Each structure stands twice: as structure tokens, then as C-alpha cells.
Amino acid sequence: MEKHQKIWEIIPKVAVNDSYSLSLVYTPGVGRVSLEIAENPEKSFELTNRANSIALIFDNPEENMFKKAAFLNKTSGIDAYPLVLSNCSPEDIAKIIINLEPTFGGFILSGVQEEKKLKITEILNKENFSLPVYDDNILKLSNDFWIASSSTSSPPRNDSPLSLEEKSVELHRKEKGVIKTFCNPDAENITDEIKTDIIAIISDGSAVLGLGNIGAEAALPVMEGKSVLFKTLGDVNAMPVCLKTQDTDELIDIITKISPVLSGINLEDISAPRCFEIEKALIEKLDIPVFHDDQHGTAVVVLAGFINALKLTGKKAEDIKVVVNGAGAGAIAVSKLLISYGVENIILCDRTGAIYKSRTEGMNFFKQEMANITNPNQEKGQLSDVIENADFFIGLSAGNVVSSEMVKSMANKSVVFALANPVPEIMPDEALKAGAFIVATGRSDYKNQVNNSLAFPGIFRGVLDSGAKKITEEMKISASCAIANLVGVDDLNPEYIIPHALDLRVAPAVAKAVKEAVK
């Protein structure tokens, strides 16, 4: 993969090089870290890098803004993130700072006009804003912030008597989060500042992992873990941004206003159906790629596994019956991508049962849209009814909702993708015992992990390198095929249909496929 010279970077504090370290930094271990913060949001200062993170607020882009961030890191050890808020009033900037509170430990009004600074400070004082807001005298900050370690550490030993979740909390507390910034030692001597290609991983904490609406502070360790994967696998600088508001229009407005410094946006853990509206609005408003990973990252990796499962079963996409349990962001995106790939018979189920054209109970605009393009035979009933004779089951719902009897009722050589986390719709051993030919989950401790990290680092690397402004269906299908093709014919078997989450071949292959799709 091409390496890019950077003045300023976001890098991991913890080396992620195997399933164990991945499970501590990201899922499933990070879920316990999020729950601790959900119980007490102030713990975000202990368990993430928030205490050492500061936002450098600029009124307009400045030639040396990343050099300022690098200088701050070099002199004070503070992790500074440049944010440009072009054409914003003092009221706008104050509102944005208030909503960025769950992400940062403080703010510097670095490139803001003096009159605006005074007005912003006045507004924040009236709102009783509790975090420090500094002027451009950045050297005095070192007394107020702890100094980050400069080295990358190793995770706790695997033979520790603690549970995986406890070890994850221990790691996050010891390191104070899992990311930091790094400045090029030669930053001051670089005359032409090279574009940093920074993306933002943005969440409002309304649908964190499988934990629900636990708040923006509690989402931060998940976004940091995602940032580690972006850098480790795709050499992409990914800044966590957790916003306090959960109002759809406010989120669209704030994300739009913080976008000038960004090269892309990865939306994460935002509840449906709001996530659809937010993504659609941002794609229309912005000229940078917007990617909702819970939708499209999931869909790309599911399709990759699906392609290889078809090879092993000897079945064709246009001939099979697929049942998708769930009608949220991931389930809808998976269904749409499978249809684009050629699947003709997909049935979506939610808590009410099968979705079909004339159903009225529990419907919304997005479910109705899916009713118009799925379930061609208009099958009705509960999951246990429509799963009968299905070739594929794809679960993006909740744990333990599929029984052995349901799997037994499926077609010959049935495939079960039980992707609910941390508890799958059915445990793999139970599904295999009931006759499933292939089983995949979202967990790293079972075979065939459907992990979004196979998709998003390479997709963003590809769009950043190609200069693409949008991520298209063609790019996603190309990415899926690239992932699937990394499992060679001689290696492909029911326990190995998809590359490992940390297979370093994946991101370059996906980036190449995306760039070729752009052409």
C-alpha cells in the first residue's frame, strides 16, 4: 500500500496484530468499556484519550493548521485535532463546541477572529460550559493536561485470569484510550504541507454496538477502536467525533459545518431510521465521500462471504431464497446490495414478522420501500414460518432468536450468517448440529467472522487515493469481490469463506478494486 507523507497523524497506542488484541481494542471487549462510561460519563476521561484531546478551532482553513497541531503535540504532548468551521457565526461555533464536548477535554480558538472569540466565550459562559476554552496561547496548556506516552504498547497478556471484558477495561484505563496523535519530527522543515487525508468517525451514541442508546461519551471508546483499525489496516487518519445532540437536523447541520477540513465521513452507531436520513442529506450537501459503516460496511463484507458460500453450495444467486432478520440499517443495506448482485428472492423480517407490500403494522417509509422490492411471493408470518426452505439466513437482529428447529427447516446445504453481537441469533455449534452447512458470526472467537474491518479501511483508502466524491454500488460490489477472491480455491471450505479481520492483504486489494471501479 502506498505510504503518504504526513506532518500530523492519528496512530494507535496499542499494537493490534492478532484476534486477541483486536478483541481488546475493539469488539467484543470494548463493549464493557462503553458500559462503564454509560454508567458514569466522567469515566470517559479515564478510559479514552478524551483527557488529552483538544480541538483546534479555525474560522477558515489555514496553511499551517496541521503544523500548529504538530507543534502542540511536540512541545506539550497534547493531542490536538484541527477543525475548520468556515462561514459560521459565533452562535454556530458555540453550539458546535457544546456538542463536541463528549469528544474532547478542551478547545482552542486558534484561528478565530477576536470579536468572535469574545462572543463565543460569552455564549459558553451563559450555557455554563464546563470544559476549558483557550485563546491561541497554546504553550500554557501543558499544565492542564496529562502528557501522553510516546510509545506504542502491547495489550495485557492473554494468560491473565481476568475475563476478556475486564482485560479490555484494564487496557483502556492503563493507556487512557487507544489512540494518540503523532507529529513528523521534520514538520517544521516541510514547506509544502501535504494534504493529511483526515476522515471523521461520527456517532451520536444512539445505537452503540448491540448496547443501544448509551450516549455519546460511551460511544467514544468504540470510535477510538475504529480509528485504530483505520490506521492499522488502511493507513487512514480517522478522528473520533462523538456529538451530544441526537436531533436529526442538528446532526446534519453540525456535521456539514465541521466538514471543511475532512476528506471523508464515516457515520457510526446512529439509530435507524435517522441514520438513513442523515446519510442521504450529507451525501447531497457535501462533496466528500459519506459512508455509514453499519449499513454499507456490513453489506460489503456480508456479500463477500455470500459470494464464497455460493461457490461451496453450488447454488446461483438468482435461484435461492434468502431470509434477513432485522429491518435496521445493516439489514436494509445488506438486502439492497444482494439485490444489486442478482438475488431475486429476499424476505425481510422484523419483530412483527415478514415484511410485505400490504402490511400496515409496524411499518415506516424505509420498510415500505423494502416491501416494494423484496418478498416477491408475498410470504407472511413470523421468522419461523418464512425461514422454511430458505437457502440463506442472515441475522442482523438480536441474540437467540433462531432455534435448531428453524435451521432444520431450511433447504439442503443451508447457510446461516448469525451476525448479532455479542450474542448471535443462534450459536454456531447449535446451528451446525441442526444441519447448517456453513455458519458465520460477527465474533472473532468463531470461524468465518463477518467483520466490517475487512471493508472500511480499504474502501476509504481507495476513495481518498482516487479523489472520488461518492461511494457507489459499483465500488461496494467490487470491494466485496476483492475480499471474496482473497480466499483461494484450494483454501475455500465451510470453515473458511472469508479472510481474517487482520489479513493485511485485504485493505490494499479493496483499495485497488475501489480505484478501478472509479475509473
VEXDREN-2710 file (C-alpha; in Angstrom, 1 decimal):
% VEXDREN-2710
k/r/px/py/pz
1/MET/0.0/0.0/0.0
2/GLU/1.2/3.5/-0.9
3/LYS/2.5/5.4/2.1
4/HIS/1.7/9.1/2.4
5/GLN/4.0/11.7/4.0
6/LYS/2.2/13.5/6.7
7/ILE/3.0/16.3/9.1
8/TRP/0.4/15.1/11.6
9/GLU/-1.1/11.6/12.1
10/ILE/-3.5/9.7/14.3
11/ILE/-1.9/6.5/15.4
12/PRO/-2.6/3.6/17.8
13/LYS/-1.3/3.5/21.4
14/VAL/-1.8/-0.3/21.3
15/ALA/-0.5/-2.7/18.7
16/VAL/-3.2/-4.7/17.0
17/ASN/-1.7/-7.7/15.3
18/ASP/-4.0/-10.7/16.3
19/SER/-7.5/-11.6/17.2
20/TYR/-6.8/-11.2/20.9
21/SER/-5.5/-7.7/20.7
22/LEU/-8.3/-6.8/18.3
23/SER/-10.9/-8.1/20.7
24/LEU/-9.5/-5.8/23.5
25/VAL/-9.2/-2.7/21.4
26/TYR/-12.5/-3.2/19.5
27/THR/-15.2/-5.8/19.8
28/PRO/-16.2/-7.6/21.9
29/GLY/-14.1/-6.3/24.8
30/VAL/-14.8/-2.6/24.2
31/GLY/-18.4/-3.1/24.9
32/ARG/-17.7/-3.4/28.7
33/VAL/-15.6/-0.1/28.5
34/SER/-18.6/1.6/26.9
35/LEU/-21.0/0.3/29.6
36/GLU/-18.7/1.6/32.3
37/ILE/-18.8/5.1/30.7
38/ALA/-22.6/4.8/30.2
39/GLU/-23.0/4.4/33.9
40/ASN/-20.7/7.3/34.6
41/PRO/-19.8/9.6/31.6
42/GLU/-17.0/11.2/33.6
43/LYS/-15.1/7.9/33.2
44/SER/-14.6/8.8/29.6
45/PHE/-11.7/10.9/30.9
46/GLU/-10.1/7.7/32.4
47/LEU/-10.9/5.2/29.7
48/THR/-10.4/7.1/26.5
49/ASN/-8.0/9.7/25.2
50/ARG/-10.5/12.5/25.8
51/ALA/-8.5/13.9/28.7
52/ASN/-5.5/14.6/26.4
53/SER/-7.5/15.6/23.3
54/ILE/-8.2/19.2/22.3
55/ALA/-9.9/20.7/19.3
56/LEU/-8.1/23.4/17.5
57/ILE/-10.9/25.6/16.1
58/PHE/-10.2/27.6/13.0
59/ASP/-12.6/30.2/11.4
60/ASN/-11.1/29.5/8.0
61/PRO/-8.6/27.0/6.6
62/GLU/-5.0/28.0/7.4
63/GLU/-1.9/26.8/5.6
64/ASN/-0.2/25.8/8.8
65/MET/-3.1/24.4/10.8
66/PHE/-1.7/20.9/10.9
67/LYS/1.7/22.3/11.8
68/LYS/0.1/24.0/14.8
69/ALA/-1.4/20.7/15.9
70/ALA/2.0/19.0/15.4
71/PHE/3.8/21.8/17.3
72/LEU/1.3/21.4/20.2
73/ASN/2.0/17.7/20.3
74/LYS/5.7/18.1/20.1
75/THR/6.0/20.8/22.8
76/SER/3.3/19.7/25.3
77/GLY/2.4/16.1/24.4
78/ILE/-1.2/17.1/23.9
79/ASP/-3.3/15.5/21.1
80/ALA/-4.7/18.4/19.1
81/TYR/-7.2/18.0/16.2
82/PRO/-7.7/20.8/13.7
83/LEU/-11.4/21.6/12.9
84/VAL/-12.4/24.3/10.4
85/LEU/-15.8/26.0/10.9
86/SER/-16.0/28.1/7.8
87/ASN/-18.7/30.8/7.5
88/CYS/-20.0/30.1/11.0
89/SER/-21.5/32.7/13.3
90/PRO/-20.3/32.9/16.9
91/GLU/-23.6/31.2/17.9
92/ASP/-22.9/28.4/15.4
93/ILE/-19.4/27.9/16.8
94/ALA/-20.6/27.9/20.4
95/LYS/-23.2/25.3/19.6
96/ILE/-20.7/23.1/17.8
97/ILE/-18.3/23.3/20.7
98/ILE/-21.1/22.4/23.2
99/ASN/-22.0/19.4/21.0
100/LEU/-18.3/18.3/20.7
101/GLU/-17.9/18.2/24.5
102/PRO/-18.2/14.3/24.7
103/THR/-15.1/14.0/22.4
104/PHE/-12.6/16.5/23.8
105/GLY/-11.1/17.7/27.0
106/GLY/-10.8/21.3/25.9
107/PHE/-10.9/23.7/23.0
108/ILE/-8.5/26.3/21.5
109/LEU/-10.0/29.2/19.5
110/SER/-6.8/29.2/17.4
111/GLY/-7.8/30.7/14.1
112/VAL/-10.9/32.7/15.2
113/GLN/-11.3/36.5/14.9
114/GLU/-11.0/38.4/18.2
115/GLU/-14.6/39.7/18.1
116/LYS/-15.9/36.2/17.5
117/LYS/-13.8/34.8/20.4
118/LEU/-15.4/37.3/22.8
119/LYS/-18.9/36.4/21.7
120/ILE/-18.3/32.7/21.7
121/THR/-16.9/32.9/25.2
122/GLU/-19.9/34.9/26.4
123/ILE/-22.3/32.3/25.0
124/LEU/-20.4/29.4/26.5
125/ASN/-20.3/31.1/29.9
126/LYS/-24.1/31.6/29.8
127/GLU/-24.5/27.9/29.0
128/ASN/-22.3/27.1/32.0
129/PHE/-20.0/25.2/29.7
130/SER/-17.6/23.3/31.9
131/LEU/-14.6/22.5/29.7
132/PRO/-11.6/24.9/29.2
133/VAL/-11.7/27.1/26.1
134/TYR/-8.3/28.7/25.4
135/ASP/-7.1/31.5/23.2
136/ASP/-4.2/31.0/20.9
137/ASN/-1.6/30.8/23.6
138/ILE/-1.1/27.1/23.3
139/LEU/2.1/26.7/25.4
140/LYS/0.3/27.2/28.7
141/LEU/-1.9/24.2/28.2
142/SER/0.8/21.7/29.4
143/ASN/-0.1/22.5/33.0
144/ASP/-3.7/21.5/32.5
145/PHE/-3.4/18.2/30.5
146/TRP/-1.6/15.0/31.3
147/ILE/1.2/14.1/28.9
148/ALA/0.6/11.2/26.5
149/SER/3.1/8.3/26.2
150/SER/5.1/8.5/23.0
151/SER/5.4/4.7/22.5
152/THR/3.1/2.0/21.3
153/SER/2.5/-0.6/23.9
154/SER/1.4/-4.2/23.9
155/PRO/-2.0/-5.4/25.2
156/PRO/-2.3/-7.3/28.6
157/ARG/-1.1/-10.9/28.4
158/ASN/-3.6/-13.5/27.2
159/ASP/-3.0/-15.8/30.2
160/SER/-4.3/-13.1/32.7
161/PRO/-7.0/-14.5/35.0
162/LEU/-9.3/-11.6/34.1
163/SER/-12.1/-12.0/31.6
164/LEU/-11.7/-10.6/28.1
165/GLU/-14.0/-7.7/29.0
166/GLU/-12.1/-7.0/32.2
167/LYS/-8.8/-7.0/30.4
168/SER/-10.2/-4.6/27.9
169/VAL/-11.2/-2.2/30.6
170/GLU/-7.8/-2.6/32.2
171/LEU/-6.1/-1.8/28.9
172/HIS/-8.2/1.3/28.3
173/ARG/-7.7/2.6/31.8
174/LYS/-3.9/2.0/31.7
175/GLU/-3.4/3.6/28.3
176/LYS/-6.2/6.3/28.7
177/GLY/-7.7/5.2/25.4
178/VAL/-6.1/3.5/22.4
179/ILE/-5.2/6.4/20.0
180/LYS/-3.0/9.4/20.1
181/THR/-1.6/12.0/17.6
182/PHE/1.9/11.9/16.2
183/CYS/3.8/14.7/14.5
184/ASN/6.5/14.3/11.9
185/PRO/9.9/15.3/13.6
186/ASP/10.6/17.3/10.4
187/ALA/7.3/19.1/10.4
188/GLU/8.8/22.5/10.8
189/ASN/11.1/21.9/7.8
190/ILE/8.3/20.9/5.4
191/THR/7.5/23.9/3.3
192/ASP/4.6/22.4/1.4
193/GLU/2.0/21.0/3.7
194/ILE/0.8/17.7/2.2
195/LYS/-2.9/17.0/2.5
196/THR/-3.5/15.0/5.6
197/ASP/-6.5/13.0/4.3
198/ILE/-8.3/13.0/7.6
199/ILE/-11.7/11.4/8.0
200/ALA/-14.1/11.7/10.9
201/ILE/-15.8/8.7/12.5
202/ILE/-19.0/10.3/13.7
203/SER/-21.6/9.0/16.2
204/ASP/-24.3/10.3/18.4
205/GLY/-24.2/7.3/20.7
206/SER/-27.8/6.3/19.9
207/ALA/-27.1/2.7/18.7
208/VAL/-23.7/1.6/20.1
209/LEU/-22.7/-1.9/19.1
210/GLY/-25.6/-4.1/20.5
211/LEU/-25.9/-1.9/23.6
212/GLY/-28.5/0.6/22.3
213/ASN/-28.7/4.3/23.1
214/ILE/-26.0/4.7/25.7
215/GLY/-24.8/8.2/24.9
216/ALA/-22.0/10.0/23.1
217/GLU/-19.4/9.6/25.8
218/ALA/-20.0/5.8/25.9
219/ALA/-19.6/5.7/22.1
220/LEU/-16.1/7.2/22.3
221/PRO/-14.1/4.0/23.0
222/VAL/-15.8/2.3/20.1
223/MET/-14.9/5.1/17.8
224/GLU/-11.3/5.1/19.1
225/GLY/-11.1/1.4/18.4
226/LYS/-12.4/2.0/14.9
227/SER/-9.7/4.7/14.4
228/VAL/-7.0/2.1/15.3
229/LEU/-8.3/-0.2/12.6
230/PHE/-8.4/2.6/10.0
231/LYS/-4.8/3.4/10.7
232/THR/-3.5/-0.2/11.1
233/LEU/-5.2/-1.6/8.1
234/GLY/-5.6/1.3/5.7
235/ASP/-3.2/4.0/6.8
236/VAL/-6.1/6.4/7.1
237/ASN/-6.2/9.1/9.7
238/ALA/-9.6/8.7/11.4
239/MET/-10.7/11.2/14.1
240/PRO/-13.4/10.1/16.5
241/VAL/-16.2/12.7/16.8
242/CYS/-19.0/11.9/19.3
243/LEU/-21.8/14.5/19.3
244/LYS/-24.1/15.3/22.2
245/THR/-27.2/16.0/20.2
246/GLN/-29.4/13.3/18.8
247/ASP/-31.6/15.6/16.8
248/THR/-31.5/14.7/13.1
249/ASP/-31.5/18.2/11.7
250/GLU/-28.9/19.4/14.2
251/LEU/-26.6/16.5/13.4
252/ILE/-26.8/17.2/9.7
253/ASP/-26.1/20.9/10.3
254/ILE/-23.2/20.3/12.7
255/ILE/-21.5/17.6/10.5
256/THR/-21.9/19.9/7.5
257/LYS/-20.2/22.8/9.3
258/ILE/-17.2/20.7/10.6
259/SER/-16.6/19.2/7.2
260/PRO/-14.2/21.7/5.5
261/VAL/-11.0/20.0/7.0
262/LEU/-12.3/16.5/6.3
263/SER/-11.7/14.2/3.3
264/GLY/-14.5/11.8/4.2
265/ILE/-17.1/10.9/6.8
266/ASN/-17.8/7.5/8.4
267/LEU/-21.1/7.5/10.2
268/GLU/-21.3/5.0/13.0
269/ASP/-23.7/3.7/15.6
270/ILE/-26.6/6.1/14.7
271/SER/-30.0/4.6/15.2
272/ALA/-32.4/3.8/12.4
273/PRO/-34.3/5.3/10.6
274/ARG/-32.5/8.5/11.5
275/CYS/-29.2/7.2/10.1
276/PHE/-30.8/6.9/6.6
277/GLU/-32.0/10.5/6.6
278/ILE/-28.6/11.8/7.9
279/GLU/-26.6/9.9/5.4
280/LYS/-28.8/10.9/2.5
281/ALA/-28.7/14.6/3.5
282/LEU/-25.0/14.7/3.9
283/ILE/-24.3/12.9/0.6
284/GLU/-26.5/15.6/-1.1
285/LYS/-24.8/18.5/0.8
286/LEU/-21.1/17.6/0.8
287/ASP/-18.6/16.9/-1.9
288/ILE/-16.7/14.3/0.1
289/PRO/-17.5/10.6/0.5
290/VAL/-20.0/9.8/3.2
291/PHE/-20.2/6.2/4.3
292/HIS/-22.5/4.7/7.0
293/ASP/-20.5/1.7/8.1
294/ASP/-23.3/0.0/9.9
295/GLN/-25.1/-0.1/6.6
296/HIS/-22.5/-0.4/3.8
297/GLY/-19.5/-1.8/5.6
298/THR/-21.7/-4.6/6.9
299/ALA/-23.2/-5.1/3.4
300/VAL/-19.9/-5.3/1.6
301/VAL/-18.5/-8.0/4.0
302/VAL/-21.7/-10.0/4.0
303/LEU/-21.7/-10.0/0.2
304/ALA/-18.1/-11.2/0.2
305/GLY/-19.0/-14.2/2.5
306/PHE/-22.1/-14.7/0.5
307/ILE/-20.2/-15.0/-2.8
308/ASN/-17.9/-17.7/-1.4
309/ALA/-20.7/-19.5/0.3
310/LEU/-22.5/-19.7/-3.1
311/LYS/-19.4/-21.3/-4.6
312/LEU/-19.4/-24.0/-2.0
313/THR/-23.1/-24.8/-2.1
314/GLY/-23.1/-24.8/-5.9
315/LYS/-26.2/-22.5/-5.9
316/LYS/-26.9/-19.4/-8.0
317/ALA/-27.9/-16.0/-6.6
318/GLU/-31.0/-15.8/-8.8
319/ASP/-32.3/-19.2/-7.7
320/ILE/-32.1/-19.0/-3.9
321/LYS/-34.3/-17.8/-1.1
322/VAL/-32.7/-15.5/1.4
323/VAL/-34.2/-14.5/4.7
324/VAL/-32.9/-11.5/6.5
325/ASN/-33.9/-11.0/10.1
326/GLY/-33.8/-7.3/11.1
327/ALA/-35.0/-4.2/9.4
328/GLY/-32.5/-1.7/10.6
329/ALA/-29.6/0.0/8.9
330/GLY/-27.4/-3.1/8.3
331/ALA/-30.3/-5.4/7.2
332/ILE/-31.7/-2.9/4.7
333/ALA/-28.2/-2.2/3.2
334/VAL/-27.4/-5.9/3.0
335/SER/-30.6/-6.6/1.2
336/LYS/-30.2/-3.8/-1.3
337/LEU/-26.6/-4.9/-2.1
338/LEU/-27.7/-8.6/-2.5
339/ILE/-30.4/-7.4/-4.9
340/SER/-27.8/-5.4/-6.9
341/TYR/-25.7/-8.6/-7.0
342/GLY/-28.6/-10.6/-8.5
343/VAL/-30.6/-12.1/-5.7
344/GLU/-34.2/-12.1/-6.6
345/ASN/-36.0/-13.6/-3.6
346/ILE/-35.2/-11.9/-0.3
347/ILE/-37.6/-11.7/2.6
348/LEU/-37.0/-9.2/5.5
349/CYS/-38.4/-9.9/8.9
350/ASP/-38.7/-7.6/11.9
351/ARG/-40.3/-8.2/15.3
352/THR/-43.8/-8.1/13.7
353/GLY/-42.8/-10.8/11.1
354/ALA/-42.3/-10.8/7.4
355/ILE/-42.4/-7.5/5.6
356/TYR/-44.6/-7.5/2.5
357/LYS/-46.4/-4.9/0.4
358/SER/-49.8/-4.7/2.1
359/ARG/-48.5/-4.9/5.7
360/THR/-49.5/-1.9/7.8
361/GLU/-48.4/-2.8/11.3
362/GLY/-45.0/-1.5/12.4
363/MET/-44.1/-0.1/9.1
364/ASN/-42.2/3.1/8.2
365/PHE/-41.1/4.8/4.9
366/PHE/-37.9/2.7/4.8
367/LYS/-39.6/-0.7/5.5
368/GLN/-42.3/0.2/2.9
369/GLU/-39.5/0.9/0.4
370/MET/-38.1/-2.5/1.0
371/ALA/-41.5/-4.2/0.8
372/ASN/-41.8/-2.9/-2.7
373/ILE/-38.5/-4.6/-3.8
374/THR/-38.4/-7.8/-1.7
375/ASN/-40.6/-10.8/-0.9
376/PRO/-41.8/-11.4/-4.5
377/ASN/-44.1/-14.2/-3.3
378/GLN/-45.6/-12.1/-0.6
379/GLU/-44.9/-14.6/2.1
380/LYS/-46.4/-13.8/5.5
381/GLY/-45.9/-14.9/9.1
382/GLN/-43.2/-15.0/11.7
383/LEU/-39.5/-15.8/11.1
384/SER/-40.2/-19.4/12.0
385/ASP/-42.6/-19.5/9.1
386/VAL/-40.7/-17.8/6.3
387/ILE/-37.3/-19.4/7.1
388/GLU/-38.7/-22.8/6.0
389/ASN/-36.9/-23.9/2.8
390/ALA/-34.6/-20.8/2.9
391/ASP/-31.1/-21.3/1.4
392/PHE/-29.6/-18.4/3.4
393/PHE/-30.4/-16.9/6.7
394/ILE/-28.7/-13.6/7.5
395/GLY/-29.3/-12.3/11.0
396/LEU/-28.7/-8.6/11.9
397/SER/-31.1/-8.5/14.8
398/ALA/-30.8/-10.0/18.4
399/GLY/-29.3/-13.0/20.1
400/ASN/-31.0/-16.3/20.4
401/VAL/-33.9/-15.7/18.1
402/VAL/-33.3/-18.7/15.8
403/SER/-33.9/-22.2/17.1
404/SER/-32.5/-25.5/16.0
405/GLU/-35.9/-26.4/14.5
406/MET/-35.8/-23.3/12.3
407/VAL/-32.4/-24.4/10.9
408/LYS/-33.6/-27.9/10.4
409/SER/-36.5/-26.5/8.3
410/MET/-34.1/-24.7/5.9
411/ALA/-33.1/-26.1/2.4
412/ASN/-30.3/-28.5/1.8
413/LYS/-26.7/-27.1/2.3
414/SER/-28.2/-24.2/4.3
415/VAL/-26.1/-21.2/5.2
416/VAL/-26.5/-19.3/8.4
417/PHE/-25.0/-15.8/9.0
418/ALA/-25.8/-15.2/12.7
419/LEU/-24.3/-11.7/13.0
420/ALA/-25.9/-10.2/16.1
421/ASN/-23.2/-9.2/18.6
422/PRO/-22.1/-10.2/21.2
423/VAL/-24.7/-13.0/21.2
424/PRO/-25.6/-14.4/17.8
425/GLU/-29.1/-15.3/16.7
426/ILE/-28.0/-18.9/17.1
427/MET/-24.7/-20.2/18.4
428/PRO/-22.5/-21.8/15.7
429/ASP/-22.3/-25.3/17.3
430/GLU/-26.1/-25.4/17.6
431/ALA/-26.6/-24.3/14.0
432/LEU/-24.1/-26.9/12.7
433/LYS/-25.7/-29.6/14.8
434/ALA/-29.1/-28.7/13.3
435/GLY/-27.7/-29.2/9.8
436/ALA/-26.3/-25.9/8.7
437/PHE/-23.6/-26.4/6.0
438/ILE/-21.9/-23.0/6.6
439/VAL/-22.1/-20.8/9.7
440/ALA/-20.7/-17.3/10.1
441/THR/-20.9/-14.8/13.0
442/GLY/-19.7/-11.3/13.9
443/ARG/-17.4/-12.6/16.6
444/SER/-13.7/-13.1/16.4
445/ASP/-13.7/-16.3/18.5
446/TYR/-15.6/-18.3/15.9
447/LYS/-14.8/-19.4/12.3
448/ASN/-15.9/-17.1/9.5
449/GLN/-16.1/-13.7/11.3
450/VAL/-18.0/-11.2/9.2
451/ASN/-16.1/-8.1/10.4
452/ASN/-16.6/-4.6/8.9
453/SER/-12.8/-4.0/9.3
454/LEU/-12.4/-6.1/6.1
455/ALA/-14.2/-3.3/4.2
456/PHE/-14.0/0.3/5.6
457/PRO/-10.2/0.8/5.7
458/GLY/-9.6/-0.3/2.1
459/ILE/-12.8/1.5/0.8
460/PHE/-11.7/4.8/2.3
461/ARG/-8.1/4.3/1.2
462/GLY/-9.4/3.7/-2.3
463/VAL/-11.7/6.8/-2.4
464/LEU/-9.0/9.0/-0.9
465/ASP/-6.4/7.9/-3.4
466/SER/-8.8/8.2/-6.3
467/GLY/-10.3/11.5/-5.3
468/ALA/-13.8/10.1/-5.6
469/LYS/-16.5/12.3/-4.1
470/LYS/-19.1/9.5/-3.5
471/ILE/-19.1/5.8/-2.7
472/THR/-21.2/3.9/-5.3
473/GLU/-22.8/0.5/-5.5
474/GLU/-20.2/-0.5/-8.1
475/MET/-17.4/0.3/-5.7
476/LYS/-19.1/-1.7/-3.0
477/ILE/-19.6/-4.8/-5.2
478/SER/-16.0/-4.5/-6.4
479/ALA/-14.8/-4.4/-2.8
480/SER/-16.9/-7.5/-2.0
481/CYS/-15.5/-9.4/-4.9
482/ALA/-11.9/-8.4/-4.0
483/ILE/-12.4/-9.7/-0.4
484/ALA/-14.0/-12.9/-1.6
485/ASN/-11.3/-13.6/-4.1
486/LEU/-8.6/-13.5/-1.5
487/VAL/-9.8/-16.9/-0.3
488/GLY/-8.2/-19.1/-2.9
489/VAL/-10.0/-22.1/-4.5
490/ASP/-7.7/-24.6/-2.7
491/ASP/-8.4/-23.0/0.7
492/LEU/-12.1/-22.3/0.4
493/ASN/-14.1/-24.6/2.7
494/PRO/-17.2/-24.3/5.0
495/GLU/-14.9/-23.0/7.9
496/TYR/-13.0/-20.5/5.8
497/ILE/-15.2/-18.4/3.4
498/ILE/-13.8/-15.0/4.3
499/PRO/-10.4/-13.6/5.2
500/HIS/-9.4/-13.0/8.8
501/ALA/-10.1/-9.5/10.0
502/LEU/-6.4/-8.7/10.3
503/ASP/-5.4/-10.2/7.0
504/LEU/-3.1/-7.5/5.7
505/ARG/-3.8/-8.4/2.1
506/VAL/-7.4/-7.2/2.3
507/ALA/-7.2/-3.4/2.6
508/PRO/-4.8/-3.0/-0.4
509/ALA/-6.9/-5.3/-2.5
510/VAL/-10.1/-3.5/-1.6
511/ALA/-8.5/-0.1/-2.2
512/LYS/-7.3/-1.2/-5.7
513/ALA/-10.8/-2.6/-6.5
514/VAL/-12.4/0.7/-5.4
515/LYS/-10.0/2.8/-7.5
516/GLU/-10.6/0.6/-10.6
517/ALA/-14.4/1.0/-10.1
518/VAL/-13.9/4.8/-10.0
519/LYS/-12.3/4.6/-13.5
END
